[in-house]
Amino acid sequence: MIDFLTDKRFLVLAGSNFFLFLVVSAWSFLSIFVSELGADTGDIGVFMAFAGITSLGSLPFIAPLIDRYGRKKFIVLGIFFVGISNLGFIPFNNYSEWMLGIRLLQGLAFAGCFNACSTALVDLLPFQKRVQGIGLYGISGSLAVAIGPYLGETVLIHYGFSAYFVLLAVFGLIGACLSGTFKEERVAFHLRGPSVKFFPTVFQGKHVAMMLLVAIFGSGFAAMNTFFPLFAKSLGMRAGIFFTSYGATLILVRLILGSVVDRINRDRLILCCLLGFGCLLIATSQIQSIVQTVFLGILFGVTQGLSYPAMMARMVDRSNDNNRAIVVSLFTGSFGVGINFSVLLWGFVGNLKGLSFMFIFGGSVMFLAALLCVVLFTLHRDVETPRKEVVS
């Protein structure tokens, strides 16, 4: 059974994920770069969204390849191109549509690296420690998101955009070198069996309902992450303490409760998190003080810290060696779709009825999803069998 702090393969994957998100989190400042090159607001929106769109759109093509040809090569090449591609922006003196080609490459590289990393992680984790392992692994990305923008902004302020792009390239190179030391099992992936198709796996593995729940969780995450700062500002409050409380709680939950959550029925844990998310969103609409802000941040950290690894574990419990990368991609893709598409919905509702109503509406969606969750898990009690894996 894997010991997370001493298993070199686990540590290499976590380190690779850390450097991947050092680059991705620092991409926030690309909007400033293209703005200074003459891009208008519409151009900036397309430019920033292009990598995410191509990343999600490429999953049906990339995931089967990860299953067929192994994880390591996609991790190494993915993080290498995520980093080195940033050097391609240096020659541009004016905004050009050709820059979208670099964002296309970055989206493809991120999809390959992130999903191959996640799949390699699941390969390592036994059923009994799957939620704990996924949660601990996720801490590496959270730390990178906290550090990456600060480092990128510091270099940008003192040395300019060329140095900033070099820094991102260096992050990618270090990550590629580190992931190159990953010892993948010597398995002839392409000889395991016939190629597994992406979309048939959705239905054959009975993943549709779970993917919908994952997307709903993603929408709740997007509502808090995107619109809470605006809501706090409208009330004359600062949102920083909320995100500090959230980040600290998320890490503590995964460190302290990691060994406990795998003993809890996954279905019940997800249901509790859904109810917690619903309470969080509705309570946000009534916020009036800093103390309440801290409490909301703690609740957000608990629900997100437990729900994400629990849902991912539940989906991959129904995977096998031939389709594991596809199932991982179904999970990450569903969460990404929930985030990206719900932002449009939340923005529309907030603009029409106000942010307070938007949070109440969002909480109501979570409670309806909890009802769906009860029905789903009642109909499919065979999904989770303790102490062994169920494969489709």
Steps between C-alpha positions, in 0.01 A plus 500: 500500500634836401662723763451847356793672670756238401375373166725666240252457217229682695739781590618534138141527377414757768814698414418489129149623574650780711718630216218459249276729705782744570485572127122483458425722802748762377318518165265747669734781389479408132191721480719800590754397238257480208329820617830687477546356150175667392236230554151623585274346764349251256842390380617452857197287584555273200875481564465407867217251440662330203730273699216384724268435208760300310598316817141379555436439132809284458411254778310253275816467288773518765352278772485179289863559398605525865331166565656339195857633510563567869508797735862608529560628148190721518605637840855583388411642159193678634673693776796571270279669239284672763817675613715544189207625288502826697823599327298521179334820624829693528542590128155664474490880508130528409202281569448238231256214449807281452545518876190283530708219352722511808194490723376200300828320569481595868145366531594169337817467709316576823227246422757232430714568806224559753292196405801271461625611843161438656472160334849397611402604851187282495712210370701522824213528745326199652124522544535536878714816473372655180321806643789572736759471223309720257449762771866509604610514138269797445685700765792536258277684253351719773846605619604577144192717446591694816866546399500519119321834446715668767824380341381587151387848599822569688718412202266690268518820707877499542621353170219518244309254286799331337634393840148398601473266200846359568394429860197304379720307258738415785210373712399274211855373447544416868166321498595304187832395654328395822224306324768331289609316815154346545527121493199383307423130520645315204169420336433475130198728514418452135483122551255511791197465279302668224484877497229643722289782360439820693126560457385135528678486836267774627196276459651154542650597834178672616685828555241746366325579827824527693645732235195723545562514875866583444400783265258632763778502758716684248227760457487556877876540508480753216225698676713547813835543331383746235220700660573509873769770456248718314231437762738581786608820327137608458460462878815700571689189617826335391495149355861411579424355844241270339752347260767476771256312723396283207854407397622428852194289580520302177861403571431415866196290408699294253792458740302423815192322367669326207536166679138514622300587191574172322317319779186702428259388234580712193132555419420638843808721502409653162141555615617678817731720294214591265285603795795693644552679169132593490518645852820683408349675198179601677690620808724708273196702391452609864859583589546808721831473688864390481430216743237365262747536214753282685230242576396489136862453394535209743179340373616544140833336586330203667250436220748547216779318686286189543268504198758520219708193599188305605329556164814420302554182704140395447529535124835322465371218723307402187804504271750237392847495346364548150285808563641668812631813324165539324309482829741747664447733204123464530532622857739790437311598186165502681639719777651737242175519303312574821735787579516656156135479395352587838690829509277618215187389686603653833596823325161517327305429820713743700455772244125442485416450870814598692781296655311427820222330303762323288652333809154395623422358158833317497433349842161380380669329204728317745203378705328374185825325406503339845157356424635369170794359692270301729309357203818419310673322785183309590468368144869408473597354834740267321726790405709478813603173663731538802848355479491422131474682172198480274588518134287549197 
